[in-house]
């Protein structure tokens, strides 16, 4: 099938195919012609299973708001090991780095607080083969936040 580039901008190009279909291909800094030739092939619309117009759920004139009208399904895991459970409860990396910085400058107050926080999280989720559900992690997080060693700014 033949193609023709019909529009170009700094961020994309439009490619028309000889079967009447078209695609918009994003521009990528530093990419060679071969990259774009592959994209032209890959972006070509391929109607494998045509749908009769009468059977199509969308109709000409349909309107809506982008991002509304559908349910996003996530495939997040529903169970985690101790390492993942700890990750949800540890102080942020930013807060840990700030504590390290202050320690290097002579004040270890924040570092001691961070260490105490990590200590209660490790006690809550010991190294073992226990698998935790989201509900268990949420309950543990609620309980941990009541501990005086929890460090929220």
N, C-alpha and C positions, 0 to 999 in steps of 0.2 A: 504494500500500500504506500502511496506517495504522501508526502506532507509538505506544508509550506508555512514558514514563519510569517505571520501577518501583523503582529504587534510586538513591540519590545519596550521595556522601561528598565530602570535601574534595579528593580526588584523581581521582575518576571517577564516571561514572553508567552505569547499566544501562538499555538500551533494548530493549523487547520489540516485535517486529513481529507483525502479525496473521497471518502465515503460520507462526508458531510459532518462528521464529528469533529470536536476540537478539544484542546486541553490548555490549561494555563500551567506553565512550568516555572517554579521559583528559580531565580538567579542565585548562584552560589559563588562567592568570591574565590578566585584562584583555580576554578575547575576548567579542564580542557574540553575541547570540542567533543571528544569521545564520551565524556560524562553526559553532555546534553543529548547526543544521539541515542544513548541508552535511555535517558529520561523520556525522550520523544517516543521511543518504543514502549516503555513501561507505562506511560501516562495515557496511551491511546485507549479510549473507551472500548471495552469489549462486551457488547451485550450478549452474554452466553445464553441467557434464558429470557427472551423477549416477553413482555407483559402486554396483553391486549389493553388498549386505551380504556375500554369499558371496565376492565378488571383492576385498573391501577387505583390505589388508594388516594393519590393526589390528583387534582384536577386543575386545568388552566384557570387562573384567577384566584386560586387558594392564597391566603395571606396568613401571616402569623408573626410571632416574635422569635428571632433567632435564639436558640437554646431552650425554648419552652415546648412542651407537648410530648416529651418522651422521657422515659425513665433511664437513668444512667445505671448500668449494672457494673459493679466493680467485682473483681475477682480477688479481693484481699483475703489473705488467709484468715481462718477463724480460730486458729490455735497457734500458740507460740511456745518456744522453749524458754528457759530461764534467761538466756542472753537477750532475746528480743523483748521479753517482759521488762528486764532491767532498762533497756534502751528507752522505753516509754516513760520511765520514772527518774532517770538520771537528770542532774542539772544540765542545762544546755552547754554545748561546746563553748559558746561565747562566754558564758559565766565562768566556766572552768579556766579558760584562757585569761580572763581578767584576773582571776584569783592567782594564777601563776605569775602574771605580770606584777601584781602588787607584792607578792612574796619576793620576787627578785628585787623589788625596790625597798624591801625591808619590813613590809607589813604582812604578816601571815594570817590576819583575822579572817579574810574571805576564804583563804585556803583551808583553814580549820573548819569553817562552816561547810564548805563543799565536801571535804573529807567525811564529816559527820553525816551529811545527806547521803553520800554514796554508801556509807556503812549501813544505814537503815534499809536502803534499797537492796543491798546484797543480802542482808539478813532476811528480808521478805521473800527474795527469790534466790535461794541457795543453788549452788552448782549441783544439779541432779538431773534426772530424766523426766521430771514432772513437765507435763504439757498444760499450759494455761489457756483458758478461753478469754475472749474479750471481756466478758462479764466479770470474770475473776480478776483480770488486770485492772479494770475500772474500779472494782470494789477495793482492791489493794491500794490503788492510787488515792482514793478518797480517804482511806485509813492512814496512809503515809502522810498525807497533807495535814493531819491533825497532830503529828509528832512534832515536838519542839525543834528537832534537828532538821526538819524540812526547811529548805531555804528558798523562799519566794521573795523576790524584790518587789 
